[in-house]
Amino acid sequence: MSRLIVVSNRVAAPRDPAAGSAGGLAMALSAALRKYDGLWFGWSGETVETFTPEAKFEDRAGVTVALVDLEAQDVEEYYNGYANKTLWPLFHHRVDLTAYERSYGEGYERTNARFAEVLAPLLRPDDLIWIHDYHMIPLARDLRRLGVKNRIGFFLHTPWPARQLLVTLPHHRRLVESMFDYDLIGFHTREWLDLFRDYVASEPSVNGKLLPNDAVEAFGRTVQTGVFPIGIDVDAFLAARNSTFGARTYDRMAASAAFRSMIVGVDRLDYSKGLEERLLGYEQFLEDNPDMRGEVFLLQVTPISRDEVDTYQDIRARLDALAGRVNGEYADMDWQPVRYINRTYRRDQLAGIYRAARVGLVTPLRDGMNLVAKEYIAAQNPDDPGVLVLSRFAGAAEQMGEALLVNPFSREELSDAIKRALTMPLSERKRKWECLMQVVRDTDVGIWRDDFVASLTAVVKPAA
Ligand code: ADQ
């Protein structure tokens, strides 16, 4: 049987899977690596004075991980720079926040070439290689240059941007050309895949061709593409929900929400998640519905992320101010409309929190998929489920059309959706929840992983 080699910027294989802190993706890929006797390769998170092309190996609960140290300049230009200040905002439609620095692009190319230099000698001829996310788009090209002939798949966890935005990136053609060294490219949704195909077929400097069955041809090569919607580990999440700790958190939240309806938001602190717009929508709701003041509260759980990037410090300051403003304006001596918390919780605690919430607010301005939407649904009590309010711009909206879909840029729409969710009759809530829970089951992370691996194995490679 072929080995599976997973490659991602940070290696998420948990040291202690029983600790309950690892997400579904980390658990699903770790399980696959145990099954296929594979390897998880990526950056160690450490910096060294001088790069040496060697990996450090570790065993993490039966998963072999291979870690590479980078130089500080690599981290600054490749990770903080090109990945987080250039590609992330651009892929989330924020050209206003995109940094177009030449040194970032150069650092990105250099660091990917370094990853290839360390990875190539570790490979065996029949290994399947699965590269994840926007940090490592050119890695297949760099591996091919070193003579690697293996099947290589790529999965993008973010949206793919519209062509009109992608062309603002200097060397966009070079970036896309490097993708034609993969055998398979996967996206979360048909929408992201169609945007990729539109670029390939309509960008004059590429002049590619769309072939049957989602294959695309350009730069003298053909690549297979596909839609692979990611999900959560449903059984693990239900077990976390039903665990003693999950149940205890639910009781604690339910007691704290007694006589009041809780609305919950759980998101990394990121401008793509639409947090400011969400707070403005909630403020509008309080303005529009004086009778509901004192009856509801919003619990917004938002761990700080990427704090070394200025844009993230700015949005953090704006959110602090906004949460303070809404509380200052509407709170009463025994009621606070917003509980804004910058910390992480264990998965079983999160499950308890979701279950106690009447409304789940998942309103990103743009998001590859969004797993919180699926976690919120999985956590609900089937006899009395809460209502999911979901941005139409999250990839999840392509499958979860039974949620209350909203335009997160409109505070009036958000206000109306919150009201509708809070007042929805039980029969409608149950019907919607049943449909949505079926979607959550159908897109279990194990199905996503196995589909991708099977599709990569099935790609017909042109004769060498
Ligand atoms: P993210 O942008 O991180 O992922 P998301 O899919 O919502 O977004 O996943 C976030 C995860 O972090 C969820 O499992 C959530 O429970 C967890 N989390 C968030 N806040 C937390 C907190 N306070 N405490 C504990 N856990 C918390 C990227 C893409 C998404 C895509 C995923 C997977 O941006 O669009 O869905 O990858 O492909």
Boltz pocket constraint, residues with backbone or C-beta under 6 A from the ligand:
constraints:
  - pocket:
      binder: B
      contacts: [[A, 23], [A, 24], [A, 25], [A, 157], [A, 158], [A, 230], [A, 266], [A, 267], [A, 268], [A, 301], [A, 302], [A, 303], [A, 343], [A, 344], [A, 345], [A, 346], [A, 347], [A, 350], [A, 367], [A, 368], [A, 369], [A, 370], [A, 371], [A, 372], [A, 373], [A, 375]]
      max_distance: 6.0
